[in-house]
């Protein structure tokens, strides 16, 4: 830990107006839950306080209906494998994302074996992951993608299928009503999963509470101030009684989704300078009719429209939530200045500072394709949205599908040169002394929470990483190892996690 935290652990005070804690977690989402579970295992004597402004955990982006629950592992997401000007396919990001997801599988397996998590079927289920394209040019691209990935052990077992009969056998809902001579192709892997991050988050937070952590809902962190000894004081509104609570913490993690950027700005750390957020909202349409859901057992990702952000890649997903199977299609992008689904319309304007004004302005100038895409998406009627679905499922019936509002995503805007760049990914921002860190960005987000939180541990607790190494290897056996270069270890861990997570 930082020098300010290298003191004996202090239990939270019994006085509700003032709490003293070793670790303050802001936000009850998958990131805070994952970091809390790790720290409680690594340092069981450290006190942990988790504050959430809503009335229960996982109500924003970690909620199962607010995200696609893909278990992003780059098996099917075509935006992770762009085609280059020379015709080749760059799979470097796909390999990175897949490696990161393997860490998540390992930590979840360890958690199952050690009682941190319950029945794995309550949060993870096997579902094939599929890439889908139409037209000869796109089929050629998909073939090149397959050829490039197939030799990597992380993608072992991936198939390329351009036979319409086999397509219809595997994806009957997508084949019904489709012209028999239409040029279509898919890549298919049976190693995919569906993940309910809401259930996963709730179970980790329940474990923290059982182990003595203070978990307080309806507590809104209004401000963060650095103390002279390097620790932090949080001013918190207890919404239940309308009073202010003071929390004194040696280490703070801001896992507040889109709200993280504002809190890190209030903390005043120089590392947040130049960062801004670009919010993107959206909707899904879902079908809970079991007769329809039985015709489709896969997560099928298509190709993103020109100018669309990666999080708007169309996909038709099997979801498993509370033991019930349903289908989800989307997302349909929209825009609002809110940084959280239950946020404020002032979130965006109040986040503008002198240091991030130029990056925001530069992105506005260079992202006309994205802006045009968002305008067109906002203009879509419900009928037009169902028509988009019919590109995947030609005989989809309007009455079988309902619109739901997706979670809010805040894309990272980062200073670049004299301007700025819009980034689609997740970014850890931490103070130089390691006393505070936060996570910005969106996809692949929740699926790579374990990798992101390992990054936080390395940045913020450099003096302890060496002493934690053996424990970290227990939590995540491939920690520090590239599995793509160690196929035998990968195979052993795949068998282990499949068995432990019930994915055989």
Secondary structure, DSSP 8 states (H G I E B T S, - for coil): --GGG-S------S-TTEEEEEEEEES-SHHHHHHHHHHHHH-TTS-EEEE-SSSSSS-STTSTTTS------SSS-GGGS-B-TTS-B--HHHHHHHHHHHHHHHHHHHHHHTTSS--GGGTEEE--EEEEEESHHHHHHHHHHHHHHTTSGGGTT-EEE--HHHHHHH-HHHHTTS-TT--EEEEEETT-EEE-HHHHHHHHHHHHHHTT-EEESSEEEEEEEE-TTS-EEEEEEETTTTEEEEEEEEEEEE--GGGHHHHHHHHT-GGGTT-EEEEEEEEEEEE--HHHHTT--SEEE----TT--GGG--EEEEEEETTEEEEEEEEEEE--S-SSTT--TTHHHHH--HHHHHHHHHHHHH-HHHHHHHHHHHT--HHHHHHHHTTTSTT--GGG-EEEE---EEEEEEEETTEEEEE-SEEEEE-TTSSEEEEEE-TTGGGGHHHHHHHHHHHH-HHHHHHHHHHHHHH-TTTT--GGG-HHHHHHHHHHHHHHTT--
